[in-house]
Amino acid sequence: MQLSTSSELYIQQHFSDVVEGEEFLSMSYDQMVKLISSEELTAPSEEKIFESVIRWVKHDLGSRKQILPQLIEHVRLPLTSRDYILEKVLDEPVFNSCLECKDYVIEALHFHLLKSDGLITIPHNIRTKPRQPGGTHKQVILVVGGLGHGNAILDSTEFYDPKLNQWKSGPKMITPLYYGGLAVLKDNNIMLYVGGHKYPSTTCKSVFVLDLSSELTSWKPTVDMLVKRQHLGIGVINNYVFAVGGYDGECFLNSAEVFDCRNRKWRLISNMSTKRSGVGLGVLNNLLYAVGGFDGISQQRLKSVECYNPSLDKWTTVAEMFIGRSALVVGILDGVLYAVGGHDGFHVHRTVEAYRPSTGVWTTVADMHLCRRDAGVAVLDGLLYVVGGSDGRCVLDSIECYNPNTNTWTMVTASMNVPRNYLGVVVIDSLNFKTC
């Protein structure tokens, strides 16, 4: 069977139907390898691909059995479930009699073992990465927890698909939380919810992890921080998670700590020069920027900004903002740091300022449509999204996005299912999000 470009595309997009036909069994070895190694292959699961390979081999067992290891090399067994490997793969007689194939089973089970052990670094190769039909991962904006109407502490999550302009529900948290920090690491596979506040009046040092590549996507507790923190800033540099400032329930904090996911330990880093609760935190050029916040001393909020260099373990003061802000959000887009909304001690703002390290100065950009404090921020497809928050009177379910090319804000027509402020927001790959 001669595979033209159009027929290749058809087979990749209709894999489940094609593999049930007799023509599939007549494919050559080269055609089979080209098909199952393709990033463009659209299949319901790697289980289906494995079963199709076994069916193809059994059709001419005498001549094809010896090339089974070369085919299994292109099946992403680590992305199948552990139970499937133990109950189906190892029980398949053709596979079980192939000694070379056992190495791929060991690799897959090792992958599952490391995932179950929390945040230990997992070795990655082509078999541990989801296929990418269309060439790229589709990304979504995920929101976690927060405070809703009537000061209800939320354990729900939801995600926004900009291609569909829809919000859908995600996996519930273990406990309702707000005022925490949310971070994504390890190629968008691992997400952490750090610190926060829970009912009735407890500031947390707890950390919860969500493995987005798991068969069953659910939150699990992991290693606590060293210091209780709510209203903190959180950022990620090279898979190190930084928790900065905040409030411990009694004192405003200038301390900061970092989590190394390789050894699963938190350690303190140098203190900031200023205590900052409700601080905006951004990562730009592998530096942390702690923007604004509240030091607990004066009624007015902070204009000051500090920059942390991890290689020097040192904070340095940079240019001040025009307006003092706490409960702001900070987003990074195209090498520019945006300080968005927040509260100055008297009013909630819709104003936005931009900082370019190359010039070392702040400039004003267009105002948002709504005043927002304690919102969430995400950058996706060249746009800066600001999600939820409070306008000082009401908790918001609305979203708006900023286009730096036109210096304009646009209201997103799809609102969240639940109004939220003090929420966590990140961008994730939806192909890794099993509930999508």
C-alpha positions as CSV (number, residue, x, y, z in Angstrom):
1,M,0.0,0.0,0.0
2,Q,1.6,3.2,-1.2
3,L,1.1,6.0,1.4
4,S,0.8,9.4,-0.2
5,T,0.9,12.5,1.9
6,S,-2.9,12.7,1.9
7,S,-3.4,9.1,2.8
8,E,-0.8,9.4,5.6
9,L,-2.8,12.3,7.0
10,Y,-6.0,10.4,6.8
11,I,-4.6,7.4,8.6
12,Q,-3.1,9.6,11.3
13,Q,-6.4,11.4,11.9
14,H,-8.6,8.2,11.7
15,F,-6.2,5.7,13.4
16,S,-8.9,3.9,15.4
17,D,-11.0,3.2,12.3
18,V,-8.0,2.3,10.0
19,V,-6.5,-0.2,12.3
20,E,-9.6,-2.3,12.3
21,G,-9.4,-2.9,8.6
22,E,-7.6,-5.6,6.6
23,E,-5.4,-3.1,4.7
24,F,-3.8,-2.0,8.0
25,L,-2.5,-5.6,8.5
26,S,-0.8,-5.4,5.0
27,M,1.3,-2.4,5.8
28,S,5.0,-2.8,5.4
29,Y,7.4,-2.5,8.4
30,D,8.6,0.9,7.2
31,Q,5.0,2.2,6.9
32,M,4.2,0.8,10.3
33,V,7.2,2.5,12.0
34,K,6.4,5.8,10.3
35,L,2.8,5.6,11.5
36,I,3.3,4.7,15.2
37,S,6.3,7.1,15.6
38,S,4.4,10.1,14.3
39,E,3.7,13.1,16.6
40,E,0.7,13.7,14.5
41,L,-1.0,10.4,15.3
42,T,-4.4,10.9,16.7
43,A,-5.3,7.9,18.8
44,P,-7.6,7.6,21.8
45,S,-4.7,6.2,23.9
46,E,-1.3,4.6,23.8
47,E,-3.1,1.4,24.8
48,K,-4.8,1.4,21.5
49,I,-1.5,1.9,19.7
50,F,0.1,-1.0,21.6
51,E,-2.9,-3.3,20.8
52,S,-2.7,-2.4,17.1
53,V,1.0,-3.2,17.0
54,I,0.4,-6.6,18.5
55,R,-2.4,-7.3,16.1
56,W,-0.2,-6.3,13.1
57,V,2.6,-8.6,14.4
58,K,0.3,-11.6,14.9
59,H,-1.1,-11.3,11.4
60,D,2.3,-12.7,10.1
61,L,3.9,-13.9,13.3
62,G,6.6,-15.9,11.7
63,S,8.2,-13.0,9.9
64,R,7.2,-10.2,12.2
65,K,7.9,-11.5,15.6
66,Q,11.6,-10.6,15.5
67,I,10.9,-6.9,14.7
68,L,8.5,-6.4,17.6
69,P,11.2,-4.7,19.7
70,Q,11.8,-2.1,17.0
71,L,8.1,-1.4,16.9
72,I,7.6,-1.2,20.7
73,E,10.4,1.4,20.8
74,H,7.8,3.8,19.3
75,V,4.9,2.9,21.6
76,R,4.8,5.3,24.6
77,L,4.2,2.6,27.2
78,P,5.0,5.0,30.1
79,L,1.8,6.9,29.1
80,T,-0.3,3.9,29.6
81,S,-1.6,3.1,33.1
82,R,0.4,1.0,35.5
83,D,-2.5,-1.5,35.8
84,Y,-2.6,-1.8,32.0
85,I,1.1,-2.7,31.9
86,L,0.8,-5.3,34.6
87,E,-2.5,-6.8,33.5
88,K,-2.5,-6.5,29.7
89,V,1.0,-5.9,28.4
90,L,2.8,-8.5,30.5
91,D,0.0,-11.0,29.9
92,E,0.3,-10.7,26.1
93,P,2.0,-14.0,25.0
94,V,3.7,-12.4,21.9
95,F,5.1,-9.6,24.0
96,N,6.0,-11.7,27.1
97,S,8.1,-14.0,25.0
98,C,10.2,-11.1,23.8
99,L,13.2,-10.5,26.1
100,E,14.2,-7.2,24.4
101,C,10.7,-5.8,25.0
102,K,11.0,-6.3,28.7
103,D,13.3,-3.2,28.9
104,Y,10.5,-1.0,27.8
105,V,8.2,-2.4,30.5
106,I,10.9,-1.7,33.1
107,E,11.2,1.8,31.8
108,A,7.4,2.3,32.0
109,L,7.1,0.9,35.5
110,H,10.1,3.0,36.6
111,F,8.4,6.1,35.2
112,H,5.2,5.3,37.3
113,L,7.3,4.6,40.4
114,L,9.0,8.0,40.2
115,K,5.7,9.8,39.6
116,S,4.2,8.2,42.6
117,D,7.1,9.5,44.7
118,G,6.1,13.1,44.3
119,L,8.5,15.6,42.9
120,I,11.6,13.5,42.3
121,T,13.0,14.4,38.8
122,I,11.6,12.1,36.2
123,P,13.8,11.2,33.2
124,H,12.2,12.3,30.0
125,N,12.4,10.8,26.5
126,I,10.1,10.6,23.5
127,R,8.1,7.7,25.1
128,T,7.2,9.8,28.2
129,K,5.9,12.8,26.2
130,P,2.3,12.9,24.9
131,R,1.9,13.1,21.2
132,Q,1.2,16.5,19.7
133,P,-1.4,16.3,16.9
134,G,-1.3,19.7,15.1
135,G,2.3,20.3,16.1
136,T,1.8,22.1,19.4
137,H,0.1,21.6,22.7
138,K,-3.1,23.4,23.1
139,Q,-2.9,25.4,26.2
140,V,-5.6,26.4,28.7
141,I,-5.8,28.8,31.7
142,L,-6.5,26.9,35.0
143,V,-7.8,28.7,38.1
144,V,-7.7,27.2,41.5
145,G,-9.5,27.9,44.8
146,G,-10.1,31.4,46.0
147,L,-12.9,33.2,47.9
148,G,-16.3,33.4,46.3
149,H,-19.6,35.2,47.1
150,G,-20.4,35.4,50.8
151,N,-16.7,34.8,51.7
152,A,-17.1,31.1,50.7
153,I,-13.7,29.4,50.6
154,L,-13.5,27.4,47.4
155,D,-12.1,24.0,46.7
156,S,-13.1,24.0,43.1
157,T,-11.0,24.5,40.0
158,E,-11.9,25.3,36.4
159,F,-10.1,26.0,33.2
160,Y,-10.6,28.2,30.2
161,D,-10.0,27.1,26.6
162,P,-9.5,30.2,24.5
163,K,-10.0,28.2,21.3
164,L,-13.5,27.2,22.4
165,N,-14.1,30.3,24.6
166,Q,-15.4,28.0,27.3
167,W,-14.8,27.3,31.0
168,K,-14.9,23.7,32.3
169,S,-14.6,22.2,35.8
170,G,-11.3,20.7,36.9
171,P,-10.2,18.4,39.8
172,K,-11.2,19.6,43.3
173,M,-8.6,20.5,45.8
174,I,-8.2,18.4,49.0
175,T,-9.2,21.3,51.2
176,P,-10.7,24.8,50.3
177,L,-8.0,27.4,50.2
178,Y,-7.3,31.0,49.2
179,Y,-4.5,33.5,49.5
180,G,-2.1,30.8,48.3
181,G,0.4,30.7,45.4
182,L,0.1,28.5,42.3
183,A,3.0,27.4,40.2
184,V,3.7,25.0,37.3
185,L,7.0,23.2,36.7
186,K,8.5,20.2,34.8
187,D,7.2,21.0,31.3
188,N,3.8,21.9,32.6
189,N,3.3,18.4,34.1
190,I,3.5,19.3,37.8
191,M,1.5,22.0,39.6
192,L,1.9,23.2,43.2
193,Y,-0.5,25.1,45.4
194,V,1.7,26.7,48.1
195,G,0.6,28.1,51.4
196,G,-2.6,30.1,51.8
197,H,-5.4,30.4,54.2
198,K,-8.1,27.9,55.2
199,Y,-11.2,27.9,57.5
200,P,-11.6,29.2,60.1
201,S,-8.5,31.4,60.5
202,T,-5.4,29.3,59.7
203,T,-2.4,30.4,57.8
204,C,-0.8,27.4,56.0
205,K,2.7,26.2,55.2
206,S,1.2,23.2,53.4
207,V,1.9,22.4,49.8
208,F,-0.3,20.4,47.5
209,V,0.8,18.8,44.2
210,L,-1.2,18.0,41.1
211,D,0.4,15.6,38.5
212,L,-1.2,16.6,35.3
213,S,0.2,13.6,33.5
214,S,-1.5,11.1,35.8
215,E,-4.3,8.8,34.7
216,L,-6.3,10.0,37.7
217,T,-5.7,13.8,38.1
218,S,-6.0,14.5,41.8
219,W,-4.3,16.8,44.4
220,K,-1.9,15.2,46.9
221,P,0.0,16.7,49.9
222,T,3.7,17.1,49.6
223,V,6.6,18.8,51.5
224,D,5.5,21.7,53.7
225,M,7.3,25.1,53.5
226,L,9.5,26.2,56.4
227,V,7.3,29.2,57.1
228,K,3.6,29.7,57.2
229,R,2.6,32.2,54.4
230,Q,-0.6,33.6,53.0
231,H,-0.9,36.5,50.4
232,L,2.6,35.5,49.2
233,G,4.3,35.7,45.9
234,I,5.4,32.6,44.0
235,G,7.6,32.1,41.0
236,V,9.6,29.4,39.2
237,I,13.1,29.5,37.8
238,N,14.6,26.4,36.3
239,N,12.1,24.2,38.2
240,Y,13.0,25.8,41.5
241,V,9.9,27.2,43.2
242,F,10.3,30.4,45.1
243,A,7.8,31.5,47.9
244,V,8.3,35.2,48.7
245,G,7.0,37.4,51.5
246,G,3.4,37.2,52.6
247,Y,1.8,37.1,56.1
248,D,2.1,34.3,58.7
249,G,-1.0,35.1,60.6
250,E,0.8,37.4,63.1
251,C,3.6,39.2,61.2
252,F,4.3,40.6,57.8
253,L,7.2,38.8,56.1
254,N,10.3,39.8,54.3
255,S,11.6,36.3,54.2
256,A,11.7,34.0,51.2
257,E,12.4,30.3,50.6
258,V,13.0,28.0,47.6
259,F,11.9,24.4,46.9
260,D,14.3,22.1,45.1
261,C,12.1,19.4,43.5
262,R,15.1,17.1,43.0
263,N,15.7,16.6,46.8
264,R,12.3,17.7,47.9
265,K,13.5,20.2,50.3
266,W,12.7,23.8,51.1
267,R,15.5,26.2,52.2
268,L,15.5,29.9,53.2
269,I,17.2,32.4,50.9
270,S,18.2,36.0,51.6
271,N,15.5,38.3,53.1
272,M,14.1,41.1,51.1
273,S,14.8,44.6,52.4
274,T,11.1,45.2,52.9
275,K,8.3,43.2,54.4
276,R,5.7,42.5,51.6
277,S,2.3,40.9,51.9
278,G,0.1,41.0,48.8
279,V,3.2,41.2,46.8
280,G,3.2,40.8,43.0
281,L,6.0,38.4,41.8
282,G,7.3,38.0,38.3
283,V,10.1,36.0,36.7
284,L,12.0,37.7,33.9
285,N,15.5,36.7,32.6
286,N,15.9,34.2,35.4
287,L,15.5,36.9,38.0
288,L,12.6,37.4,40.5
289,Y,10.9,40.7,40.8
290,A,9.0,41.4,44.0
291,V,6.6,44.3,43.2
292,G,4.7,46.4,45.7
293,G,2.8,44.9,48.6
294,F,2.0,46.0,52.1
295,D,4.5,46.1,55.0
296,G,1.9,46.3,57.8
297,I,3.2,49.7,58.9
298,S,1.6,52.5,57.0
299,Q,-1.8,52.7,55.5
300,Q,-0.4,53.4,52.1
301,R,0.9,50.5,49.9
302,L,4.4,50.1,48.6
303,K,5.7,51.5,45.3
304,S,9.1,49.9,45.8
305,V,10.4,46.9,43.8
306,E,13.2,44.4,44.5
307,C,15.0,42.0,42.2
308,Y,16.5,38.7,43.3
309,N,19.4,37.0,41.6
310,P,19.5,33.3,42.6
311,S,23.1,32.9,41.5
312,L,24.2,35.6,44.0
313,D,21.4,35.0,46.6
314,K,21.0,38.8,46.6
315,W,18.1,41.2,46.4
316,T,18.6,44.6,44.7
317,T,16.3,47.6,44.6
318,V,15.1,48.7,41.2
319,A,12.9,51.6,40.0
320,E,9.7,52.3,41.9
321,M,6.2,52.2,40.4
322,F,4.2,55.4,40.0
323,I,1.5,54.0,42.3
324,G,1.8,52.1,45.5
325,R,0.0,48.7,45.1
326,S,-0.7,45.6,47.1
327,A,-3.0,42.7,46.1
328,L,-1.8,43.4,42.5
329,V,-0.9,40.8,39.9
330,V,2.3,40.7,37.9
331,G,2.5,39.2,34.4
332,I,5.5,38.8,32.0
333,L,4.9,39.2,28.3
334,D,7.5,39.7,25.6
335,G,10.2,40.7,28.0
336,V,8.1,43.3,29.8
337,L,6.8,43.1,33.4
338,Y,3.3,44.3,33.9
339,A,2.0,45.4,37.3
340,V,-1.8,45.2,37.1
341,G,-4.5,46.6,39.3
342,G,-4.3,46.2,43.1
343,H,-5.2,48.4,46.1
344,D,-3.4,51.5,47.2
345,G,-4.8,51.5,50.8
346,F,-7.8,53.6,49.8
347,H,-8.9,52.6,46.3
348,V,-9.0,49.5,44.0
349,H,-7.2,50.3,40.7
350,R,-7.7,49.5,37.1
351,T,-4.4,51.1,36.2
352,V,-1.5,49.1,34.7
353,E,2.3,49.9,34.7
354,A,5.0,48.3,32.6
355,Y,8.7,47.8,33.4
356,R,11.4,47.1,30.9
357,P,14.7,46.0,32.4
358,S,16.5,47.3,29.4
359,T,15.5,50.8,30.2
360,G,15.0,50.4,34.0
361,V,11.9,52.6,34.0
362,W,8.2,52.2,34.5
363,T,5.7,53.4,32.0
364,T,1.9,53.5,32.1
365,V,-0.2,51.5,29.6
366,A,-4.0,51.4,29.0
367,D,-6.3,50.9,32.0
368,M,-8.3,47.7,32.4
369,H,-12.1,48.0,31.9
370,L,-12.7,47.0,35.6
371,C,-11.0,47.8,38.9
372,R,-9.4,44.6,40.2
373,R,-7.5,43.5,43.3
374,D,-6.5,39.9,44.3
375,A,-7.1,38.7,40.8
376,G,-5.1,36.1,38.8
377,V,-2.9,36.6,35.8
378,A,-1.9,34.4,32.9
379,V,-0.1,34.9,29.6
380,L,-1.3,32.9,26.6
381,D,-0.9,33.4,22.8
382,G,0.6,36.8,23.1
383,L,-2.1,38.2,25.4
384,L,-2.1,39.0,29.1
385,Y,-5.2,37.7,30.8
386,V,-6.4,39.0,34.1
387,V,-9.0,36.7,35.8
388,G,-11.5,37.4,38.5
389,G,-10.6,39.4,41.6
390,S,-12.6,42.0,43.4
391,D,-13.6,45.6,42.5
392,G,-13.9,46.5,46.1
393,R,-17.6,45.7,46.3
394,C,-18.2,42.5,44.4
395,V,-16.3,39.3,43.7
396,L,-15.8,39.1,39.9
397,D,-16.3,36.2,37.5
398,S,-15.1,38.2,34.5
399,I,-11.9,38.1,32.5
400,E,-10.2,40.6,30.3
401,C,-7.1,40.4,28.2
402,Y,-4.4,42.9,27.1
403,N,-2.9,43.1,23.6
404,P,0.5,44.9,23.8
405,N,0.5,45.5,20.0
406,T,-2.6,47.6,20.2
407,N,-2.4,48.7,23.9
408,T,-6.0,47.7,24.4
409,W,-8.0,45.6,26.9
410,T,-10.8,43.4,25.7
411,M,-13.4,41.7,27.9
412,V,-13.6,38.0,27.3
413,T,-17.2,37.0,26.7
414,A,-17.0,33.7,28.6
415,S,-17.1,34.3,32.4
416,M,-15.9,31.8,35.0
417,N,-18.5,29.4,36.4
418,V,-17.7,30.7,39.9
419,P,-16.8,34.3,40.9
420,R,-13.3,34.2,42.6
421,N,-10.8,36.5,44.2
422,Y,-7.6,35.5,46.0
423,L,-7.4,32.7,43.4
424,G,-4.4,30.9,41.8
425,V,-4.0,31.0,38.0
426,V,-1.6,29.3,35.7
427,V,-1.3,28.2,32.0
428,I,-1.1,24.4,31.4
429,D,-0.9,22.1,28.4
430,S,-4.4,20.6,27.9
431,L,-2.9,17.5,26.4
432,N,-1.5,16.8,29.8
433,F,-4.7,17.6,31.6
434,K,-6.6,14.3,31.6
435,T,-9.9,15.8,32.5
436,C,-10.0,18.1,29.4
